[in-house]
Amino acid sequence: MYKRLIIYSTTDGQTKLICERIKNLSKFNNETKLIEIDKAKKEDLQPYEVIIIGASIRYGKHSPTVLKFVNENIHNLNRKKSVFFSVNVVARKEEKNLPETNPYIMKFLKLTKWNPYKKAVFAGKIDYPKYSFLDKQIIRLIMLFTKGPTNTEKSYEFTDWSKVDEFSQQIDQILPQK
Ligand SMILES: Cc1cc2nc3c(=O)[nH]c(=O)nc-3n(C[C@H](O)[C@H](O)[C@H](O)COP(=O)(O)O)c2cc1C
């Protein structure tokens, strides 16, 4: 049976939720291990045939830990079937929700020699009540300028779960049936 690894980098949990959904919906659920990026450096990547990395954006960047992990494991990632997806709120806009049109995923991949077999971008969540006072004000201001929601007493989930489900199925098809 194929072994698959899903690695997530999250601050508020949305990327983890997306990774869990990708795993739970997959017919290879039982062959898939889900871990957070901080634990990934200790993982032996050798046994995995598919490696999936999902990471969210905070103030214009994916976590530096993700870039470090990718650079340190570039050989394995390029040799195996690897998948990368980014979670951010710019992707709530239709014209910025593809790997070819989302600025963050394009910028990230330019920083590495990684050539993922599959890529995706998912819109995340604005969870004002969870944020610190400062973050709340900054995100509200960004939302004001980009015509997003500004009521800081509410949460707004932009994730298109049907797109996540479709992606999970596409990942299942990467390897031929054994
Ligand atoms: C402090 C902060 C900064 C953020 N900066 C950006 C940003 O620069 N661009 C963007 O598109 N989304 C930004 N977001 C939105 C997050 O990418 C979004 O909330 C995502 O769902 C977070 O995923 P996570 O819960 O897995 O960390 C920011 C969110 C927070 C809380």
The ligand as a Gaussian input file, in Angstrom:
#p B3LYP/6-31G(d) Opt

LIG

0 1
 C       -2.169000      38.268000      11.720000
 C       -2.697000      37.793000      10.402000
 C       -2.079000      38.182000       9.222000
 C       -2.582000      37.732000       7.980000
 N       -1.970000      38.154000       6.829000
 C       -2.483000      37.783000       5.634000
 C       -1.910000      38.248000       4.418000
 O       -0.916000      38.970000       4.397000
 N       -2.501000      37.876000       3.250000
 C       -3.608000      37.061000       3.221000
 O       -4.101000      36.768000       2.131000
 N       -4.144000      36.575000       4.353000
 C       -3.613000      36.921000       5.554000
 N       -4.162000      36.443000       6.711000
 C       -5.292000      35.523000       6.633000
 C       -4.863000      34.083000       6.909000
 O       -4.055000      33.593000       5.864000
 C       -6.129000      33.259000       7.067000
 O       -6.750000      33.681000       8.253000
 C       -5.889000      31.769000       7.108000
 O       -7.138000      31.117000       7.194000
 C       -5.023000      31.386000       8.293000
 O       -4.808000      30.001000       8.249000
 P       -4.371000      29.206000       9.561000
 O       -5.542000      29.272000      10.517000
 O       -4.116000      27.830000       9.085000
 O       -3.150000      29.884000      10.098000
 C       -3.695000      36.884000       7.955000
 C       -4.307000      36.486000       9.157000
 C       -3.811000      36.927000      10.359000
 C       -4.488000      36.503000      11.625000

